[in-house]
Amino acid sequence: LWLPLISLLALTSATSALDNGLMRTPPMGWMSWERFRCNIDCENDPKNCISENLFRDMADRLAEDGWKEMGYDHVMIDDCWSSMLRDKDGRLQPDPQRFPGGIAKLARYLHDRGLKLGIYGDLGTHTCGGYPGTTLDKIDTDAQTFASWGVDFLKLDGCYSNEEEQQKGYPLMSKALNATGRPIGYSCSWPAYRGGLPPSVNYTLLGEICNLWRNYDDIQDSWDSVQDITDWFFDNQEILQPEAGPGRWNDPDMLIIGNFGLSVDQSRSQMALWAIMAAPLIMSNNLRTLSSEARAILQNGAAIAINQDPMGVQGRRLLQERSQIEVYWRPLSQSASALVFLSRRQDMPYRYHTSLAKLNYTAGSYEAYDVFTGKTLSGLSAATEFTVSINPSGVVMWYVYPKMHYEHPQDDGRYPYFRQKYRMSSSLRFHKPRVVPPSLL
């Protein structure tokens, strides 16, 4: 078995997930919050305010610009969508000026385009933006309302709630969503309000009631924020990494690629690190004005395939070097793995020298596909010394696979999950392994 030895814990850790059959790979899509926040000024900023027009626009972009085919199939409404008052029957209702057609009509618009609708709620007296919250006595009502509208996903925040209410409310909402009979993915912000770590956070319980959960602070549009989140997750990887798996994911928050705070290299770094973390790939940007560089990163088929690997094992940080180079690793299906070499330097490209053996790979012959250049490095043995040049705050990301498990391309058109689903370049031509270790089945 060629995988690094530390994979044994990851591969054998038992996980149990919310039994709704959803999100067996990390969810992908688009969310309003980081880019558009609580902008409700539709009179002066009609194209960017939180309204049905914004969400229809983003749905059109996902459906027409190649996003849906790459897996980005959710459009998620965050805070500030509702009226300040519930209706006469005590139900949540959208703001009538900004959502005149209602949420059910918006859901149909998305469903007609092969997309799914997500919505936001808060387990408290008010949402973080000051709109009506879902108190304990409203949980069943709100779950039924969301289901009646055709909602496919709920993010339940925790502003204006206390520890006791969260302890009761998050499991109750899980039960209420299941009771509707409609499959609704469930994101819990509970851990983020309890410090993100045991003993205040019970990840065993979270895995039983939620499909994903926010562990830590909100992301902001800056490289400092991306680094802060990355550091927290990997500093605590011994606790967090075993808790993730199919149907239950740690969520480091949204992808901010295509906004204002990241360079192209930093954007590649966020995409690579989120792929290693098996994180939800939920963009928050303006898909109408996205640059070609940002689009290429977000639609990178290899990075997405690594993120969406069906084995669902979250990756780990292997090394932090004195040179300010860090190495991250994730085991993947079909005897493959992903490596990320990240530079925390701020001066110039750094030439990092290593070998697969130094990264705990066992003896064998390997090939490595460079995710962001599309080039394949052949003839690697575990002992082969190699050098990667990493830009400041940038990454080199490899998809590594054992060469002995692959045949020369034939004309029968059979390609593995990795290339077939994500339209990989023809420069990466390999077939399914003849032998898959039993531990990976």
Disulfide bonds with the S-S distance in Angstrom:
Cys38-Cys80 1.87
Cys42-Cys49 2.01
Cys128-Cys159 2.03
Cys188-Cys210 2.05
